[in-house]
Amino acid sequence: MKLWAVAAAYGLWLFGIEAVFYLVGGSDENALQFAVVAGVVPVLIQLFLLGFNPLGLTAPAKYSIVLVLVVLLSFLGHADNWTPLIYVCDISFLLGIAIIFAGSPDPRLLRSTAIIASVSIGILLVYVNFAGEYVLGRLTANGIQPNFWGTTGLAVALAAVAAKRLPVALFGLGAGLLTIYDASARGSLVGLLAALLTLMIASAVRLRSYRLVAAIAVVGGIPLVIMSVPSYLAAIGDVISTDVFKLNDPYRGLGSGFTGRSDLWAEAINTWMRAPLFGVGYHQSDRFITDQLGAHSAYLSTLADMGVAGLLLYCGLLLWSFLAGLAIEDARTRRVTLALIVGYAVYGLFESRAFNLGNPFSLLFLMVGFYALADQQRRRIALRFRSLASSSPISSPVPTPAAPARSPHG
């Protein structure tokens, strides 16, 4: 009961950020700031009900210190107001929440939080899909642009893989996929497909005996069934290329330079060249890019914002947390960790999401990434302890001397 109370606090906090952003149409920075700061509530509930386990938190803590230092260095020579100080405080606050979350004594908190976030935000998405407006065929609810809804749909769908019960998982996946389709958010769709493919491969590696044979038969049989009916195969291909990915669209198709992204990517690279090592300032590169949503690439945006140092930090966290996530023992926690990390990494190829301050998907990524690092360190500490215990002479069984033989006459 205590676990679910804490998970509900974290999940509803993420839902609250999404709901506030929707209600204010994404235009009230103060309201969003208050929603993010409300993260102190689930932290206090966790500390009161579950406590805090500092074991294994050295890695995420050191990473956070280095990241904040790079953020500070990125503003050197580029700060002309109080905005940098606000950004530094915000990112330090969110990194602190992620560290405390990773310090939960109950390892089930991650998957439980993901389930509640998926269901609660998924309910909001169902409402938005039916009540929202559609501009040029794309979901644009309350004036908020389509790619934001695609981002939210991706987060909901990926978090749903933590669910144990199939109806809960299908609801999250369905709500997320419906939103991605209605928003025509192709980057989100690619991120979802990459994450699901990763989960399939990771699961296949662990299969043994008859389960492995059955999986091979199913995977191998699906293409054979599709290829046996060529007309359906052509129809499916046409729907995917035309309706889903819009490859023939004159404004969003193959000849559009990734929907104009190639020009924005060039602008981001030119911005980075102004300050190659530490960039032009955390979240400041948008001033030099013509699109108000930035470079539409998490990697190039990070490069322009924080230079080579920031990009290495971001890519390092992606790779480090992914490798750590592969070894998580609990299957559901491992699934949601890998799904969120891979989905976030692939989605970042198309949208400017990296160290973001007010997006539930970015916050989930930080929480999941730090949990994976902490879990890896705890396993190493436990292994080292067992190794020391087994090699200690104190732990070796000491032979008990035989009792002296007694005469039958006493």
C-alpha positions as CSV (number, residue, x, y, z in Angstrom):
1,M,0.0,0.0,0.0
2,K,2.8,2.4,0.8
3,L,4.5,1.6,-2.5
4,W,1.4,2.5,-4.5
5,A,0.9,5.7,-2.5
6,V,4.3,6.8,-3.5
7,A,4.0,5.7,-7.1
8,A,0.7,7.5,-7.3
9,A,2.3,10.7,-6.1
10,Y,5.0,10.5,-8.7
11,G,2.7,9.4,-11.5
12,L,0.1,12.1,-10.8
13,W,2.9,14.7,-10.6
14,L,3.9,13.8,-14.2
15,F,0.2,13.8,-15.1
16,G,-0.2,17.2,-13.5
17,I,2.6,18.7,-15.5
18,E,0.9,17.5,-18.7
19,A,-2.5,18.7,-17.6
20,V,-1.3,22.2,-16.7
21,F,0.6,22.6,-20.0
22,Y,-2.6,21.6,-21.8
23,L,-4.9,23.9,-19.8
24,V,-2.7,27.0,-20.3
25,G,-2.1,26.2,-23.9
26,G,1.7,25.9,-23.3
27,S,1.9,29.7,-22.9
28,D,2.1,30.3,-19.1
29,E,5.7,29.6,-18.0
30,N,4.9,30.4,-14.3
31,A,2.1,27.8,-14.2
32,L,4.4,25.2,-15.7
33,Q,7.1,26.2,-13.3
34,F,4.8,25.6,-10.3
35,A,3.7,22.3,-11.7
36,V,7.3,21.1,-12.0
37,V,8.2,22.4,-8.5
38,A,5.3,20.3,-7.1
39,G,7.7,17.4,-7.6
40,V,8.8,18.1,-4.0
41,V,5.5,16.5,-2.9
42,P,6.1,12.9,-4.1
43,V,9.7,13.2,-2.9
44,L,8.5,14.0,0.7
45,I,5.9,11.2,0.5
46,Q,8.6,8.8,-0.6
47,L,11.0,9.8,2.2
48,F,8.1,9.5,4.8
49,L,6.6,6.2,3.6
50,L,9.5,4.3,2.0
51,G,12.6,6.0,3.2
52,F,15.8,6.5,1.3
53,N,18.6,4.1,0.4
54,P,21.9,6.0,-0.5
55,L,23.6,2.8,-1.6
56,G,24.5,2.9,-5.3
57,L,23.8,6.6,-5.8
58,T,27.4,7.6,-6.2
59,A,27.2,7.3,-10.0
60,P,24.0,9.4,-10.6
61,A,25.2,12.0,-8.0
62,K,28.6,12.4,-9.7
63,Y,27.0,12.6,-13.1
64,S,24.6,15.3,-11.9
65,I,27.5,17.4,-10.5
66,V,29.4,17.2,-13.8
67,L,26.2,18.1,-15.8
68,V,25.4,21.1,-13.6
69,L,29.0,22.2,-14.0
70,V,28.8,22.0,-17.8
71,V,25.6,23.9,-17.7
72,L,27.3,26.7,-15.7
73,L,30.3,26.7,-18.1
74,S,28.0,26.9,-21.1
75,F,26.7,30.3,-19.9
76,L,30.2,31.9,-19.5
77,G,30.3,34.9,-21.8
78,H,26.6,34.3,-22.9
79,A,24.6,35.4,-19.9
80,D,23.0,38.8,-20.0
81,N,20.1,38.3,-17.5
82,W,18.9,36.1,-14.6
83,T,17.6,33.3,-16.9
84,P,20.8,31.2,-16.6
85,L,20.4,31.1,-12.8
86,I,16.8,30.0,-13.1
87,Y,17.9,27.2,-15.5
88,V,20.6,26.0,-13.2
89,C,18.3,25.9,-10.3
90,D,15.6,24.0,-12.3
91,I,17.9,21.4,-13.6
92,S,19.6,20.9,-10.2
93,F,16.1,20.4,-8.7
94,L,15.1,17.8,-11.2
95,L,18.3,16.0,-11.0
96,G,17.8,15.9,-7.2
97,I,14.4,14.4,-7.7
98,A,15.7,11.7,-10.0
99,I,18.5,10.8,-7.5
100,I,16.0,10.5,-4.6
101,F,13.7,8.5,-6.8
102,A,16.5,6.1,-7.7
103,G,17.2,5.8,-3.9
104,S,13.9,4.2,-3.2
105,P,14.4,1.1,-1.0
106,D,11.6,-0.6,-2.9
107,P,12.8,-1.5,-6.4
108,R,9.2,-1.8,-7.6
109,L,8.7,2.0,-7.5
110,L,9.9,2.5,-11.0
111,R,7.5,0.2,-12.7
112,S,4.6,1.2,-10.5
113,T,5.2,4.9,-11.3
114,A,5.4,4.2,-15.0
115,I,2.0,2.3,-14.9
116,I,0.2,5.1,-13.1
117,A,1.7,7.8,-15.4
118,S,0.8,5.8,-18.5
119,V,-2.9,5.3,-17.4
120,S,-3.5,8.8,-16.0
121,I,-1.9,10.7,-19.0
122,G,-3.4,8.1,-21.3
123,I,-6.9,9.1,-20.1
124,L,-6.0,12.8,-20.9
125,L,-4.8,11.8,-24.4
126,V,-8.1,10.0,-25.2
127,Y,-10.0,13.1,-24.2
128,V,-7.6,15.3,-26.3
129,N,-7.9,13.1,-29.4
130,F,-11.7,13.4,-29.4
131,A,-12.0,17.0,-28.2
132,G,-9.0,18.6,-29.8
133,E,-8.7,20.5,-33.1
134,Y,-7.1,19.2,-36.2
135,V,-5.1,21.6,-38.4
136,L,-4.1,20.2,-41.8
137,G,-5.2,16.8,-40.5
138,R,-2.9,16.9,-37.5
139,L,-3.9,17.0,-33.8
140,T,-3.3,20.5,-32.5
141,A,-5.3,20.7,-29.2
142,N,-5.7,24.0,-27.4
143,G,-3.1,25.6,-29.7
144,I,-0.4,23.2,-28.7
145,Q,1.5,21.9,-31.8
146,P,1.2,18.3,-33.0
147,N,4.7,17.1,-32.2
148,F,4.1,17.8,-28.5
149,W,1.2,15.4,-28.5
150,G,3.3,12.9,-30.4
151,T,5.9,13.1,-27.7
152,T,3.3,12.5,-25.0
153,G,1.8,9.6,-26.9
154,L,5.3,8.0,-27.2
155,A,5.9,8.4,-23.4
156,V,2.5,6.9,-22.6
157,A,3.0,3.9,-24.9
158,L,6.5,3.2,-23.7
159,A,5.6,3.4,-20.0
160,A,2.7,1.0,-20.6
161,V,5.2,-1.9,-21.1
162,A,5.7,-1.9,-17.3
163,A,2.1,-3.2,-16.8
164,K,1.6,-6.8,-15.7
165,R,-2.1,-6.9,-16.7
166,L,-2.7,-7.0,-20.4
167,P,-5.7,-4.6,-20.5
168,V,-3.6,-1.9,-18.7
169,A,-0.7,-2.4,-21.1
170,L,-3.0,-2.3,-24.2
171,F,-4.8,0.8,-23.0
172,G,-1.5,2.7,-22.7
173,L,-0.2,1.4,-26.0
174,G,-3.5,2.2,-27.7
175,A,-3.8,5.7,-26.3
176,G,-0.2,6.5,-27.2
177,L,-0.4,5.0,-30.7
178,L,-3.7,6.8,-31.5
179,T,-2.2,10.1,-30.4
180,I,1.0,9.5,-32.4
181,Y,-1.2,8.7,-35.5
182,D,-3.6,11.6,-35.1
183,A,-0.6,14.0,-34.6
184,S,1.2,12.5,-37.5
185,A,4.3,12.5,-35.4
186,R,6.6,10.3,-37.4
187,G,9.6,10.7,-35.1
188,S,7.5,9.4,-32.2
189,L,6.4,6.4,-34.3
190,V,10.0,5.6,-35.2
191,G,11.0,5.9,-31.6
192,L,8.2,3.5,-30.5
193,L,9.0,1.0,-33.2
194,A,12.7,1.0,-32.2
195,A,11.9,0.5,-28.6
196,L,9.5,-2.4,-29.3
197,L,12.1,-4.0,-31.6
198,T,14.7,-3.7,-28.8
199,L,12.4,-5.4,-26.3
200,M,11.8,-8.2,-28.7
201,I,15.5,-8.8,-29.3
202,A,16.3,-8.5,-25.6
203,S,13.5,-11.0,-24.8
204,A,14.6,-13.4,-27.5
205,V,18.1,-13.5,-26.1
206,R,16.7,-14.7,-22.8
207,L,14.4,-17.4,-24.3
208,R,15.3,-21.0,-23.8
209,S,14.0,-24.4,-24.9
210,Y,10.5,-24.6,-26.4
211,R,9.8,-20.9,-25.9
212,L,12.7,-20.1,-28.2
213,V,11.4,-22.5,-30.9
214,A,7.8,-21.1,-30.6
215,A,9.1,-17.5,-30.9
216,I,11.1,-18.3,-34.0
217,A,8.1,-20.0,-35.6
218,V,5.8,-17.1,-34.9
219,V,8.3,-14.4,-36.1
220,G,9.2,-16.5,-39.2
221,G,5.6,-17.3,-40.0
222,I,4.3,-13.7,-40.0
223,P,6.3,-12.6,-43.2
224,L,5.3,-15.9,-44.9
225,V,1.6,-15.2,-44.3
226,I,1.9,-11.6,-45.5
227,M,3.9,-12.6,-48.6
228,S,1.3,-15.3,-49.5
229,V,-1.2,-12.6,-50.2
230,P,0.7,-10.1,-52.5
231,S,-2.3,-7.7,-52.8
232,Y,-2.5,-7.2,-49.1
233,L,1.3,-6.7,-48.9
234,A,1.1,-3.9,-51.5
235,A,-1.9,-2.3,-49.7
236,I,-0.1,-2.4,-46.4
237,G,3.0,-0.9,-47.9
238,D,1.0,1.9,-49.5
239,V,-0.8,2.7,-46.3
240,I,2.5,2.8,-44.4
241,S,4.3,5.0,-46.9
242,T,1.4,7.3,-47.8
243,D,-0.9,7.6,-44.8
244,V,1.5,7.0,-41.9
245,F,4.9,8.3,-42.9
246,K,3.6,10.8,-45.6
247,L,6.5,10.0,-47.9
248,N,4.6,11.4,-50.9
249,D,3.5,14.6,-49.2
250,P,5.1,17.6,-51.0
251,Y,5.5,19.4,-47.7
252,R,6.5,16.5,-45.5
253,G,7.7,13.8,-47.9
254,L,11.1,12.7,-49.2
255,G,11.8,15.8,-51.1
256,S,11.1,18.2,-48.2
257,G,14.5,18.0,-46.5
258,F,13.1,16.1,-43.6
259,T,10.2,18.6,-43.4
260,G,12.7,21.5,-43.5
261,R,14.8,20.0,-40.7
262,S,18.0,19.9,-42.8
263,D,18.1,23.7,-42.8
264,L,17.6,23.8,-39.0
265,W,20.3,21.2,-38.5
266,A,22.7,23.4,-40.5
267,E,21.8,26.4,-38.4
268,A,22.4,24.4,-35.2
269,I,25.9,23.3,-36.4
270,N,26.7,27.0,-37.3
271,T,25.5,28.0,-33.8
272,W,27.7,25.3,-32.2
273,M,30.8,26.7,-34.1
274,R,30.4,29.9,-32.1
275,A,31.5,28.1,-29.0
276,P,32.6,24.5,-29.8
277,L,33.6,23.3,-26.3
278,F,30.7,24.4,-24.0
279,G,28.2,25.9,-26.5
280,V,26.2,29.1,-26.4
281,G,24.3,28.4,-23.2
282,Y,21.9,25.8,-22.0
283,H,18.6,26.2,-23.9
284,Q,20.0,29.3,-25.6
285,S,20.6,28.0,-29.1
286,D,17.0,28.7,-30.1
287,R,17.9,32.4,-30.3
288,F,20.0,31.6,-33.4
289,I,17.6,29.1,-35.1
290,T,14.7,30.3,-37.2
291,D,12.2,27.7,-35.9
292,Q,10.7,28.5,-32.5
293,L,10.9,24.8,-31.6
294,G,14.7,24.7,-32.1
295,A,16.8,22.4,-34.2
296,H,14.5,19.4,-34.1
297,S,17.4,17.2,-33.0
298,A,18.3,16.5,-29.4
299,Y,21.8,15.8,-30.3
300,L,22.4,19.0,-32.4
301,S,20.5,21.1,-29.9
302,T,22.7,19.8,-27.0
303,L,25.8,20.3,-29.1
304,A,24.8,23.9,-29.8
305,D,23.7,24.6,-26.2
306,M,26.5,22.9,-24.3
307,G,29.1,22.1,-26.9
308,V,31.1,18.9,-27.2
309,A,31.1,18.5,-23.4
310,G,27.3,18.5,-23.2
311,L,26.9,16.1,-26.2
312,L,29.3,13.6,-24.7
313,L,27.5,13.8,-21.4
314,Y,24.1,13.2,-23.0
315,C,25.3,10.3,-25.2
316,G,27.2,8.8,-22.3
317,L,24.1,8.7,-20.2
318,L,22.1,7.1,-23.0
319,L,24.7,4.3,-23.5
320,W,25.5,3.9,-19.8
321,S,21.9,3.6,-18.7
322,F,21.0,1.3,-21.6
323,L,23.8,-1.2,-20.7
324,A,23.0,-1.0,-17.1
325,G,19.3,-1.6,-17.9
326,L,20.1,-4.8,-19.7
327,A,21.1,-6.4,-16.5
328,I,18.2,-5.4,-14.3
329,E,16.8,-8.6,-12.8
330,D,13.1,-7.7,-12.6
331,A,11.6,-8.3,-16.0
332,R,9.0,-5.5,-16.0
333,T,11.4,-3.0,-14.6
334,R,14.0,-4.0,-17.3
335,R,11.4,-3.7,-20.0
336,V,10.2,-0.2,-19.2
337,T,13.8,1.0,-18.6
338,L,15.0,-0.2,-22.0
339,A,11.9,1.0,-23.8
340,L,12.1,4.5,-22.4
341,I,15.8,4.9,-23.0
342,V,15.8,3.5,-26.6
343,G,12.6,5.4,-27.4
344,Y,14.0,8.6,-26.1
345,A,17.3,8.2,-27.9
346,V,15.7,7.5,-31.3
347,Y,13.1,10.1,-30.9
348,G,15.9,12.6,-30.2
349,L,17.1,12.2,-33.8
350,F,14.0,14.2,-34.9
351,E,13.0,16.5,-32.0
352,S,14.8,18.8,-29.5
353,R,14.5,16.7,-26.4
354,A,17.5,16.0,-24.2
355,F,17.9,17.6,-20.8
356,N,14.4,19.1,-20.9
357,L,12.9,20.8,-17.8
358,G,9.2,20.6,-18.1
359,N,8.3,17.5,-20.2
360,P,7.1,14.3,-18.5
361,F,8.9,12.2,-21.1
362,S,12.2,13.9,-20.3
363,L,11.6,13.5,-16.6
364,L,10.7,9.9,-16.9
365,F,13.9,9.4,-18.9
366,L,16.0,11.0,-16.1
367,M,14.3,8.9,-13.4
368,V,14.7,5.7,-15.4
369,G,18.3,6.4,-16.4
370,F,19.4,7.2,-12.8
371,Y,17.6,4.1,-11.5
372,A,19.5,2.0,-13.9
373,L,22.8,3.5,-12.9
374,A,22.0,3.0,-9.2
375,D,20.8,-0.6,-9.7
376,Q,24.0,-1.4,-11.6
377,Q,26.2,0.0,-8.8
378,R,24.2,-1.8,-6.1
379,R,24.7,-5.1,-7.9
380,R,28.4,-4.5,-8.1
381,I,28.6,-3.7,-4.4
382,A,26.6,-6.8,-3.6
383,L,28.9,-8.9,-5.8
384,R,32.0,-7.4,-4.2
385,F,30.6,-8.1,-0.7
386,R,29.8,-11.7,-1.5
387,S,33.3,-12.1,-3.0
388,L,34.9,-10.7,0.2
389,A,32.7,-12.8,2.4
390,S,33.5,-16.0,0.6
391,S,37.3,-15.3,0.7
392,S,37.3,-14.3,4.4
393,P,38.8,-17.0,6.7
394,I,36.1,-16.1,9.2
395,S,33.4,-17.3,6.8
396,S,35.1,-20.6,6.2
397,P,33.7,-23.5,8.2
398,V,36.0,-24.5,11.1
399,P,36.2,-28.2,11.8
400,T,34.9,-29.1,15.2
401,P,37.2,-31.4,17.2
402,A,35.9,-34.9,17.8
403,A,34.5,-35.6,21.3
404,P,36.7,-37.9,23.3
405,A,35.6,-41.5,23.4
406,R,33.8,-42.4,26.6
407,S,34.1,-45.7,28.4
408,P,31.0,-47.7,28.6
409,H,31.5,-47.8,32.3
410,G,31.8,-44.0,32.6
